[in-house]
Amino acid sequence: MIIDPKTFERFNAVLTGVIVPRPIAFVSTLSPAGEVNLAPYSFFNAISYQNVVFSSSRNVGNKSKDTLRNIEETGEFVINIVVDSIAEAMNETAAEFPEGEDEFGIVGLTHAQSQIVKPPRVAESPVNIECKLDQIIKIGDGAHEHGLVIGTILLMHVRDDIIDGHRIDQAKLMATGRMAGNMYCRTNDRYEMVRPVYDPEKGVAVKS
Ligand SMILES: Cc1cc2nc3c(=O)[nH]c(=O)nc-3n(C[C@H](O)[C@H](O)[C@H](O)COP(=O)(O)O)c2cc1C
């Protein structure tokens, strides 16, 4: 089957069904008036060792998305990593709460003070990444408009028990992955694959 994204009905379901699993940025922001906002974004990744990116649609229905607007206006945000223990709370925050409602309180999560930026961290998340805005790239038009938010990492908070030297204990982190639609996955089925290096004398790639 060959799919043309311009004509295939509900192409979004196909796309998000094949690019899986996607990590979830649980983004906390502040409005210029100081109202706290928290929402999940799974068009998310690290794009360099100093930068993260996520993408938000401009609007949902006839309302603009608070996260994108807050970052445009304040230039700051925190990415909280979604793990098994807070996955349900994360999902609840995706409901379209009225502007100015603090989703932390609604879903039972706790503010933890950030050190550099103003938006609070999610205390229940084992990893919080304090970011300042690098740039927002506008993608698409009209109902398809998105903002691609590129952030510079200022500070990362990692819960002590999940880190040993520079190694994150994945069994303790238990990051949540987003599959298509309402489906998620756990990161408890992992395996090792050693990367080969090319040996020019033998003319083959070898694993050391
Ligand atoms: C797991 C999950 C991932 C999501 N990822 C995105 C995303 O990548 N981009 C987006 O625009 N909306 C995404 N949403 C929807 C937003 O979270 C939702 O529209 C939310 O209400 C926006 O809140 P805000 O207006 O406070 O920013 C996602 C929802 C869920 C549950």
The ligand as an SDF file (V2000), in Angstrom:
LIG
                    3D

 31 33  0  0  0  0  0  0  0  0999 V2000
    0.4500   11.4770   25.5480 C   0  0  0  0  0  0  0  0  0  0  0  0
    0.0100   12.7380   24.8860 C   0  0  0  0  0  0  0  0  0  0  0  0
    0.8350   13.3460   23.9680 C   0  0  0  0  0  0  0  0  0  0  0  0
    0.4540   14.5240   23.3140 C   0  0  0  0  0  0  0  0  0  0  0  0
    1.3080   15.0820   22.4150 N   0  0  0  0  0  0  0  0  0  0  0  0
    0.9670   16.2310   21.7890 C   0  0  0  0  0  0  0  0  0  0  0  0
    1.8770   16.8120   20.8480 C   0  0  0  0  0  0  0  0  0  0  0  0
    2.9770   16.3010   20.5820 O   0  0  0  0  0  0  0  0  0  0  0  0
    1.4890   17.9800   20.2490 N   0  0  0  0  0  0  0  0  0  0  0  0
    0.2980   18.5900   20.5510 C   0  0  0  0  0  0  0  0  0  0  0  0
    0.0020   19.6510   19.9940 O   0  0  0  0  0  0  0  0  0  0  0  0
   -0.5730   18.0490   21.4570 N   0  0  0  0  0  0  0  0  0  0  0  0
   -0.2600   16.8890   22.0820 C   0  0  0  0  0  0  0  0  0  0  0  0
   -1.1180   16.3350   23.0000 N   0  0  0  0  0  0  0  0  0  0  0  0
   -2.3460   17.0630   23.3560 C   0  0  0  0  0  0  0  0  0  0  0  0
   -2.0920   18.1500   24.4240 C   0  0  0  0  0  0  0  0  0  0  0  0
   -1.5010   17.5870   25.5740 O   0  0  0  0  0  0  0  0  0  0  0  0
   -3.4520   18.7730   24.8060 C   0  0  0  0  0  0  0  0  0  0  0  0
   -3.9820   19.4580   23.6890 O   0  0  0  0  0  0  0  0  0  0  0  0
   -3.3330   19.6990   26.0020 C   0  0  0  0  0  0  0  0  0  0  0  0
   -4.6300   20.0200   26.4750 O   0  0  0  0  0  0  0  0  0  0  0  0
   -2.6300   20.9930   25.6710 C   0  0  0  0  0  0  0  0  0  0  0  0
   -2.5960   21.7330   26.8530 O   0  0  0  0  0  0  0  0  0  0  0  0
   -2.1660   23.2380   26.9400 P   0  0  0  0  0  0  0  0  0  0  0  0
   -3.1810   24.0680   26.1460 O   0  0  0  0  0  0  0  0  0  0  0  0
   -2.2490   23.4960   28.4110 O   0  0  0  0  0  0  0  0  0  0  0  0
   -0.7670   23.3560   26.4070 O   0  0  0  0  0  0  0  0  0  0  0  0
   -0.7950   15.1320   23.6220 C   0  0  0  0  0  0  0  0  0  0  0  0
   -1.6530   14.5050   24.5410 C   0  0  0  0  0  0  0  0  0  0  0  0
   -1.2540   13.3210   25.1470 C   0  0  0  0  0  0  0  0  0  0  0  0
   -2.1670   12.6420   26.1350 C   0  0  0  0  0  0  0  0  0  0  0  0
  1  2  1  0
  2  3  1  0
  2 30  2  0
  3  4  2  0
  4  5  1  0
  4 28  1  0
  5  6  2  0
  6  7  1  0
  6 13  1  0
  7  8  2  0
  7  9  1  0
  9 10  1  0
 10 11  2  0
 10 12  1  0
 12 13  2  0
 13 14  1  0
 14 15  1  0
 14 28  1  0
 15 16  1  0
 16 17  1  0
 16 18  1  0
 18 19  1  0
 18 20  1  0
 20 21  1  0
 20 22  1  0
 22 23  1  0
 23 24  1  0
 24 25  2  0
 24 26  1  0
 24 27  1  0
 28 29  2  0
 29 30  1  0
 30 31  1  0
M  END
$$$$
